[in-house]
Amino acid sequence: MLQIDDVLAAAGRLEGVAHRTPVLTSRTLDEALGASVFLKAENFQRMGAFKFRGGYNAVNSLTEAERARGVVAFSSGNHAQAVALAARLHGCRATIVMPTDAPALKLAATRGYGAEVVLYDRYKEDRAAIATRLVQEQGAHLIPPFDDLRVMAGQGTAALELLQDTGPLDALIVCAGGGGLLSGCAVAAKHLAPGIRVYGAEPERGDDMRQSLRAGRIVSIDVPRTICDGQQTQAVGRHTFEVIQALVSDVLTVPDPVVVEAMRFAFERMKVVLEPSGACALAALMHHRDQFRGQRVGLTLSGGNIGADRFVALLSGAERVD
Amino acid sequence: MLQIDDVLAAAGRLEGVAHRTPVLTSRTLDEALGASVFLKAENFQRMGAFKFRGGYNAVNSLTEAERARGVVAFSSGNHAQAVALAARLHGCRATIVMPTDAPALKLAATRGYGAEVVLYDRYKEDRAAIATRLVQEQGAHLIPPFDDLRVMAGQGTAALELLQDTGPLDALIVCAGGGGLLSGCAVAAKHLAPGIRVYGAEPERGDDMRQSLRAGRIVSIDVPRTICDGQQTQAVGRHTFEVIQALVSDVLTVPDPVVVEAMRFAFERMKVVLEPSGACALAALMHHRDQFRGQRVGLTLSGGNIGADRFVALLSGAERVD
């Protein structure tokens, strides 16, 4: 199981490379919720999301000989860019398997970091099989998006920094897809503040993690229909679930319209940009505020990679949100 | 004329009250412009814009007896909220004269800070006359939006902090309406870096300051048609112009569509929200990039008070920008 020493070692590797992102506060938010809220702004992280931490830690943990054979990842989202950037910083080759219909902005960003992009048809081809073939052909190393101790350890440094800056907290709410950020942050938070309660935050329609936690086993669901594209995972990972079962109190779910409300609040009152998945923990706190009244609550703003056009579509109602 | 000691004294008054806002940098921006750019993020200032600095310094500079009779301001924008908040922090009464068609959000924010709002019809009534009457009736003190040494000194603390954080710069570009921020920042910047060149940034259609600087006298224009609502001033102030003539190299003008581009860049690449006037200096640098290649350039992101709906309208083209 992931240990605090893994997270501390990751913090050492990331020092001077990852941004130590600011912890934001908002008088308006505190007054509205009746709580003291500390928001870890990972939307200001390199490549725009916390994923850089885990991607960099994983690539940096390889031996030079391993890195010389390159790294491979499959992702249509922030993990693709994280691994591409981490590889460039190590001067090693990255091959990223992405669907043909991935957003043009994300394709361009991944290529912009110097990665080779291998496209596949998500309706006809199996990306895991393509990645496995690349690994075998190139002798390259696969960097999984969440179910990997090095990746989880890197993500955990976000909570390490947050609690170092704030001191003890009553509760921590973390955006959760496959559980990489949640598991790493849970280990870090329980180390610095043993009495803290740690919560995951999931879109209501993609509540596989909540189901899994309650069932006591990993539950798989169909690809969920949600605007939170970073959280459309079908199942939590094996390594991440082990930590989550041990350390996480509960998973809070949020309807998509509340996620849009949280994005609007962050925009208008805090002047910061969040992608839907990046706003999920804030939305969870707003939606379940009664549980946290009078408390000191930390949460992750996990990413800000959203094009202005998509933001406009979500907030104007041109893209239906229900 | 405004002196550096006025700005230093304002810095002392604002310490622990105003936010020391972060200086942002962006690798993407630096690569695109071929310069090293340092952005002073006053959109994260209290009430969302630099105006808090000057408003607070002015209210704080009054004697207790003066403050006991209250303060008055006229503004439909950020100065209204700045004076309202400054008055609340001093426990004194504020009366703000605002047009009946001011944005509901700004009326609500000003009232939210506890100010009394006096509405007037901007097509039939003279706001200065109303304010003068209030001053006479109440014995209250008028806090002008820019042409006031205490206000100018407060605004100058933004450049003081910026240059303290960055060290010497080749150039500084400051958003300019009536010249309060520009004049204060010019005094502070020339003090810390005597060789620095200081520029104002104005919307192309509201280029009264550029005209004034070139004519060597204050030139008045009709209310300009521009999306930069914080810069629809018709003429620079007497006190501000004195400083600008002495210390400012030039005024850079920007077409409104470039302002929208700068807002989009800040949103997508830096994850921060800027109102049109708050993006004007960044837009000026983007528009006049050839002048600044290879240099270390500071600029102000002067405010972020824009509703999500207006942002959506500007970026989607629903509100015409030309």
Interface residues (C-beta under 8 A of the other chain):
Chain A: P22 N43 F44 G48 R264 F267 E268 K271 V272 V273 L274 G304 I306 G307 A308 D309 F311 V312 L315 S316
Chain B: P22 N43 F44 G48 L105 R264 F267 E268 K271 V272 V273 L274 G304 I306 G307 A308 D309 F311 V312 L315 S316
